[in-house]
Amino acid sequence: MKNLIQFELFKIFSKWRTYTGFIVIGLLVVVIQLVMGVEGQNFIDAATSSMKSNFDFQGDLLNAYMINRIILQTLIVWVPFLITLVAGDMLAGEASLGTYRLLLIRPASRLQVISAKYISGIIYTFVFMVWIVLLSLGLGILSFGTGDMIVIGNSILIIPENDVFWRYMLAYGIATLSMMVVFTVAFTFSAFVQNSLGPIFTTMGLVIGFSILNVFNTGILEYINPILFTTYTNSWKLLFENPLNFNNIYLALSVLFVHIVVLLLITFTYFNKKDISS
Amino acid sequence: MNMDNQSVVKITNLVKEFKNIKAVDNLSLDIKEGVLFGFLGPNGAGKSTTIRIILSLMRSTSGKIELFGKDLSQSDRYVFSKIGALVERPDFYTYLSAIKNLEFFGKLSGADTSKKNLYKYLDLVGLAGREKDKVKTYSMGMKQRLGIAQAIIHNPDLLILDEPTNGLDPMGMKEIRELLTDLVENQGKTVFISSHILKEVESMATNVAIIDKGKTIIEGSVEELLASSIMKVTFKFENLELASQEIRTTDWNKHIETINQNSILFNLDKKQTSNLIQFFAGKSIDIYSIVPQNNLENYFIQITGGNN
């Protein structure tokens, strides 16, 4: 199993498409930070202008925590598309290359092979999210420093500086889980076909379609939306409420986790019985 | 070969159906330890499907497969550490080097994957100097050589090779033939080889099975099959006209396939060949050459109707 995981990771990181996401995200984070460095104060002034008559803002609100929230909010919608590039290729890539015929005639069982692939893919997703954290939070702290965090929504919430970092870590944890669901969706589709383009585009289509459904939360969609994984893409924001709504956090975690379990059961069951004809 | 040898692969009443097509139809085979077994059949006969089922790439509809005496459906996958295989095309991770591919598949089968051993096997199959090149730069023949290397690197007891000389040049074919023969004759391995190049199988195999439409038509040693088969025998005469006249009025006439400028081509078995020579001697007809064309290809065409 260890050998399988090592080699799967080696394979993932030997392909150029793996680095597409890292490069794209890296560039976007740096661009957003540059823009915020130049225009950040104007942005904050515009965002708080309507409240300045009632509130007196003290200290520098343009800090890494505030910018990081903007980055996460902007990028988390696009990360699934980058993750599916790798996930969609995990199993379908073997079929299209014809390497199943060499891989599945070894002492390792199909369950072990597919588990190693899934674990490797999850490690990739995790590393990808760590890359986002390092760039957006790490580079942000170095460039802009820290401070109290202002969360502007229906109401204004000021989170003290010493109360922000752990919230971000947990927020990234939830965001990572929701990206793992996206990975699992593409991975499942990948088991059924022999060409990686199919699972990549199907997953992208599903993310777009479900996201559109999420916008219209009326009628029957009120019942459907809570079970769609895209509903929880922005659940990381739950960590920036005061007080924390643990019921909503647990619900998000549970729905995402159930998605992973159900999709993996489908994938394992199908793959175990699949005839390798490629 | 000792007939008491243990069965390495035993297939009993194997059936594989794809929707309405029966790709393998009640196939039974028994491959003993230490033989080079040729698995022959026309295109679409069910050879590759059978091999895929043996290697657990496909599930059978019914029937039983035993590998090294153990029921495949019930045994653990450890048995696959004793098997090396190459199924159809030699497809690898083209974005990785040959040595990395070999290391990966070797490790999965429990081989010694030290650099020294990897280089040894790549050298053995004629890939020395190209070890670190990515497989996407390899020709079909080179991939085939790498395919053989990954099949033998873990020193398996059973080798299952589907068209192992595909894409190889004549020298490469000879090298692989010698390698496989050495594995059987000097190392006691069992080799199960499917090929459409019948001359190649004939020159290597000790036993063959011929299948058609998913069924075994015949199975046995190459020697026995050829001895019992009808062969094409060309008789050349000093006086073809006289020989033709004598033959026309006898039962030998029905054995004639063609009459050429100075020769007659007969379809005969061994005994009939001997009798026909005596017949011409009795008639004082001089024969200046007899050329039997007794090979697996003729035999194969006879029993499959030549639809390869």
Interface residues (C-beta under 8 A of the other chain):
Chain A: N3 L4 F7 F10 K11 S14 K15 L97 G98 T99 Y100 R101 L102 L103 L104 I105 R106 P107 A108 S109 K273 D275 I276 S277
Chain B: R52 L55 S56 L57 M58 R59 R77 Y78 V79 F80 S81 I83 A85 V87 E88 R89 D91 F92 Y93 T94 Y95 L96 K100 F104 F105 K107 L108 S109 G110 Q150
